[in-house]
């Protein structure tokens, strides 16, 4: 899952980003609404975590502009504890959920998983099952026939992304953009290497890999 954090409090923004990264989420950070619009213009996100009170363009203005552009990415708004009007106005403006400050990180994670289930009808629980392989979105564990398969962080992120978009061919560029933030500069063949490693770990005793190649287009996990 790739998340944009829009929060002008630098320490809080970086703390959220750090905690999300420990759970194998990819993050970008913006510190006002205008900067956030620049990010969404060049990258796709699964969720936006959006503060209300920010300089240059506040959360409500950003949300209004985002929706006017036809962007329906799920938005989780962060509001002050006593700001009932902000919560109501945010939901009416197109936010999908809200969380009051201060908040527990476990609750933030639970709300993100719930938003993912609501917006992706293929995901009916916190566990995605494909041909005997279980991908646990809560623990970030992958099991095959009930046995844990050890994946690196990036291997897991690629697998979760493909599994969350079953039957959809994803290009190397889409995968690279989704599992790294916009600052990433690395090897051009990194996605091919990760897919090769995933196949080696997941496909033992199977005639066909769960991850298939569409030549010239990318990779897909078919239904």
N, C-alpha and C positions, 0 to 999 in steps of 0.2 A: 504494500500500500504506500502511495506517495502522498505526502501531506504538506500543505503550505500553512505555516504558522504566521499569522498577522497579529503582532503584539508589539506595542511601542516600548514596553518595559524590557530593556535589553536583557537583564539577568533572567527574568521569567521566560522570555522567548528562548534563550539559550538553554535554560533548564528543561523546558518542555522538549526541545529538540534532542537534547542529550538522552533524556529518558525514553523518548520514542525510538531512538536509534538502538538502544539496548534491547528493544523488542523487534528489531529488524524492520523498522519502517524507514523509508527514505524521506528526508525533510528538506524544505527550503524555508528561509526566514525572511519576512518582510516586516518593516517597522512603521508603516503607515499605509493607508488605503491606496494611495497613488502608486507607491512602489509595488503593492500587491497586484494591481491591474497590469503592470508591466510583466510580472511573473506569469499571470494566467494567459497573457497574450502569446507566450512562447512555449508554455509547457502545460500538460494535462495533469490534474490532481484528482485523487480519489475523495479527498476531504479537505476542506479549509477550516482551520481553527481561527476564529475571528474575534478580536477584542472590539469593544464598542468605542471607548474614548481614545482617540489617536489624533496626532497632528496632521495637517495638510488635508486629509480626507478621513473622516471617522468611519466606523464600521457600518453604520446605516447607509451612508452615502456610497461606500464601496459596494455593499450588497445590492443596492438599487441599480447601480451601474452594471454590476455583474449580471443580474437577471435581465436587464434591458438588452444585453448582448446575446441573450439566449443561452447563457451558460448555466446549466442546472446542477453543477457540482454540489454535493451535500455540504452544508455549512453548519458548523457548531459554534455558536456565539458564546463568548465569555462576558459575563455581566457582573456588576457589583452586587453584593449580597442583598441589598435592600432595594434594588432597581427593578421593581415589578413592572413599571411602565416600559422600561427598556426591553424586558423579556417579551412582553406582549407585542410591542412594536416590532421587535426583531423577528418574531415568528410570523407576524402578519406581513412582514416585508420580504419573506422568502427564506428565512433561516429554517433549518430542519430540526434543530435541537438547541438547547442552551445549557450552560454550566455556570454556576455562581462561584465567584472567588471568595475566599480561598477554596480550593477543591483538592480532593484526594486523587492521586495519579491512577489508582485502580478504577475509580469511577470514570475518569477520562477514557481509559482504555475500554471499559465496558460500553460506554456510549459510542465510541468509534466503531466497535464491532457491531453494535446494534444498527448503526447507520449503514454500515456495509451490507448487512443482511437485508435491510429495507430497500436499498437502492439496487441491489443485485439479486434478482429473484432466483438465480441459480443457487444461491447460498442460503440454505434453509436452517442451518445450525452453525455452530462454531467449528465443525469438523467437515471437511470436504473429502469425500471418498471416491476414488477412481481406481477401478480394477484391483481392489484389495489394498490399495495404498491410501492411508488416512493422513490428511494434512490438518493438524490441530491449530486453528487460528489463535487460540488463547495461549497455549504453551509453546507454540512455534515448533512443535515436534512433528516429525514425519515417521509413520510406522508402516511397515509392510508385513502383513500376516501377524500383526500384533507386536512385531519386533521393531525397536527404534532404529532408524537409519540416520547415521550421523552426517549432516550436511553443514557446509560452511554458511555463514550469514547470507552471502550473496546467492549461493545455490538455492537456499530456502526462498529468498525473495523472488528469484526468477520462477521457481516452481509455483509459488503461491499466485503470482501474477498470471501465469498461463492457466492455472487451474481455476482461477476466478473468472476467466474469460474463455471458457471451453467452447470449442468449435469456431473460435475467432482467430484468424491468422494474424499473428503479431510480428511486425518486422523487427529486425535487429535494432534499428534505431528506436522504435517504440519501447522495446525491452530495456535498452541501455538508458534511455531517458527516464524510465519509470523506476529503475532500481539504483540510480545514482542521482545526486542533485546537479544543479546546473553548473557547478564549479568543477565537475569531474573532467579530468583529462587522463586518458589511459590508452591501453592497447586496443587497436581496431578490431582484433579478433576475440576480445574477451567474452562476448556472448557465446560464440561457437565453443570456446573452451568450457564455459560453465554448462552448456547443454550436453557436451560430451561427458563431463563428470557426472551430471545427473543421470544420464542414460546408463552409465556404468554402475551406479549405485542402486538405481531403481529397477532395471530391466532384467536382472538375473532370472533365468528359467522362463523367460517370456520370448515368444517368437517375434513379437513386434513391439517396438518402443511405445510407451504412452505419449512421448513427445515426438511428433512427426514433423518432417521438413517439407515445406512447400517451396520447391526450388525457385529462386529468384524473388520470393515473397517473404519468407520468414518461417516461424514455427507455430505449431498448433497442437493442443490436446483435444482430439475429436470426442464427440459424444459416444 
